[in-house]
């Protein structure tokens, strides 16, 4: 029976999904982030999966039988992911307000709260966090929380019921002009944040159940190699100016490489260690983690 690998469809994973890159007896499937994380952590439905970096660290700290490989298929800066109702024009407007999140622990939620506190003067304790989903790894965060299970956060935001939503997804209400971003010039804010911190935040890693590694010790290396090959093919394709629908995509690529070089390094080099250290520091500050875990303990041994 083939092993299942649940991942997202990106340019850097497409070659795994269309078969140009394959791993013996491993079947890749596309599953959206929310269901994928839940099925992996709570139902153990997959043998390996792209997983929330924050939830993985929390699960690993609590002894979950998972081990990651240093593959980080999703990374995002937070300023582009904070959406606000009309009338909110600056970070200070959020102090004393209500911000919607799916959970406290999903990685963008952790990173955005930490960035708001450290760089924009909005302490996490000075906001009520309106939680619409479930926490996949139990914790005892002391942050102020209002439970709204199953709530449509985007509807609440558009109707003025909450002040902001943190999400990596661009919502329809934004496309319709009913809500805005906290940082309208988000790209400039994110570039400044990179120059200040040299952290491009890791959102997801790839985790494998330890039992599968016991049965097939080479699996971690095989998957690591395959993700690297798929990334190389994806990046090679988007280097051509006709490969995407973005008219000035090539110009953006050249600017990006001038600033970040390779924004998706699959390794445990200095850049990724900085990102992981920041994430764990934010988790500790927010009551989601009780200690910094050694980075090398989070990942299986692979060779580049």
JORA-V709008 format. One record per residue. RES is the residue in one letter. PSI is psi in whole degrees, 0 to 359 (999 if undefined). D_LAST is the distance of its C-alpha to the last C-alpha in Angstrom with 2 decimals. Layout:
RES;PSI;D_LAST
RES;PSI;D_LAST
This chain:
X;129;28.36
X;150;25.15
X;148;22.98
X;136;23.29
X;111;20.62
X;122;22.46
X;174;21.04
X;156;22.58
X;110;23.11
X;169;21.45
X;329;20.74
X;356;16.98
X;355;17.64
X;324;20.54
X;333;18.88
X;324;18.18
X;329;21.81
X;2;23.43
X;358;21.76
X;331;20.00
X;133;16.78
X;159;17.53
X;131;16.58
X;128;19.27
X;29;22.00
X;126;20.46
X;108;22.80
X;139;21.70
X;146;24.66
X;123;25.43
X;132;27.03
X;157;28.08
X;308;26.77
X;303;29.90
X;323;30.58
X;313;26.95
X;317;26.53
X;314;29.94
X;328;29.47
X;313;26.19
X;324;27.48
X;324;31.14
X;347;31.46
X;46;28.17
X;337;28.57
X;159;24.97
X;328;22.42
X;152;19.61
X;151;20.12
X;130;19.26
X;148;21.11
X;126;22.77
X;318;20.74
X;310;24.11
X;323;25.40
X;313;22.27
X;316;22.53
X;317;26.26
X;318;25.91
X;320;23.44
X;335;25.92
X;12;28.61
X;17;26.95
X;141;25.87
X;57;24.05
X;149;20.92
X;137;17.32
X;164;14.87
X;153;11.20
X;61;9.85
X;128;10.99
X;82;14.12
X;344;16.04
X;131;19.23
X;144;20.14
X;145;23.72
X;153;26.06
X;328;29.16
X;328;32.08
X;353;31.94
X;15;32.10
X;111;35.39
X;144;38.36
X;156;41.93
X;162;45.49
X;140;47.98
X;340;49.32
X;116;46.09
X;349;45.28
X;158;43.43
X;322;41.36
X;335;44.49
X;343;46.15
X;346;43.84
X;126;45.13
X;3;47.28
X;191;46.08
X;123;44.44
X;128;40.89
X;137;39.72
X;154;36.41
X;316;35.32
X;165;34.32
X;331;33.76
X;348;30.27
X;145;28.56
X;317;25.97
X;325;27.79
X;314;30.94
X;312;29.48
X;316;27.96
X;318;31.13
X;315;33.40
X;318;31.52
X;318;31.53
X;320;35.19
X;313;36.06
X;331;34.17
X;345;34.63
X;9;37.59
X;22;40.05
X;99;40.08
X;141;39.68
X;329;38.45
X;346;41.60
X;13;43.81
X;145;42.85
X;127;43.70
X;113;40.71
X;108;41.95
X;121;39.75
X;343;39.99
X;201;37.46
X;155;36.35
X;120;34.04
X;331;31.52
X;122;30.91
X;146;34.23
X;175;34.83
X;53;37.85
X;136;37.27
X;4;40.50
X;148;40.15
X;124;43.19
X;136;42.60
X;120;44.91
X;125;44.19
X;68;44.59
X;130;43.01
X;3;42.50
X;147;43.76
X;96;43.01
X;326;41.65
X;322;41.88
X;316;45.54
X;318;46.25
X;313;44.72
X;329;46.62
X;0;49.83
X;12;49.43
X;338;49.05
X;166;45.96
X;334;44.84
X;162;41.15
X;137;38.29
X;122;34.60
X;141;32.54
X;348;29.52
X;138;31.74
X;118;34.30
X;160;37.57
X;324;40.47
X;335;42.83
X;316;40.88
X;328;41.06
X;355;44.79
X;15;45.25
X;339;46.43
X;167;43.85
X;184;41.84
X;148;38.81
X;321;39.31
X;98;37.70
X;318;39.07
X;57;37.18
X;326;33.96
X;319;31.65
X;321;33.30
X;318;33.12
X;322;29.40
X;318;28.77
X;322;30.92
X;320;29.07
X;315;25.72
X;329;27.44
X;319;28.89
X;336;25.98
X;40;22.76
X;120;21.73
X;105;20.90
X;130;21.42
X;130;18.99
X;316;21.17
X;152;19.17
X;186;16.22
X;123;15.66
X;149;17.29
X;142;18.06
X;134;21.21
X;329;20.74
X;325;23.30
X;326;21.22
X;328;18.42
X;322;21.26
X;331;22.42
X;83;19.11
X;338;16.58
X;358;13.85
X;318;14.34
X;314;11.76
X;320;8.88
X;315;11.07
X;318;11.65
X;313;8.23
X;319;7.66
X;317;11.25
X;322;11.27
X;318;8.82
X;318;11.17
X;319;14.13
X;315;13.48
X;318;13.28
X;318;16.49
X;316;18.16
X;324;17.70
X;321;18.90
X;313;21.92
X;353;23.02
X;340;23.03
X;132;26.24
X;344;29.27
X;3;30.85
X;339;27.98
X;173;29.03
X;3;32.46
X;116;31.89
X;316;34.20
X;32;32.54
X;322;29.02
X;321;27.83
X;318;29.54
X;321;27.88
X;316;24.43
X;321;25.22
X;316;26.63
X;314;23.64
X;329;21.21
X;332;23.71
X;314;23.60
X;354;20.13
X;246;17.98
X;109;15.13
X;350;16.76
X;59;14.05
X;132;10.82
X;82;8.44
X;182;7.52
X;43;10.14
X;183;11.34
X;318;15.08
X;314;15.86
X;325;14.64
X;323;16.26
X;316;19.40
X;316;19.54
X;322;19.23
X;318;21.76
X;315;24.12
X;311;23.97
X;326;24.86
X;315;27.53
X;318;29.05
X;318;29.01
X;315;30.85
X;328;33.33
X;5;34.05
X;21;34.61
X;345;31.71
X;143;29.84
X;354;31.50
X;158;28.83
X;128;25.48
X;141;22.82
X;128;20.19
X;320;17.00
X;339;15.03
X;347;17.66
X;345;16.91
X;143;13.45
X;164;12.42
X;120;10.06
X;162;6.66
X;133;3.78
X;999;0.00
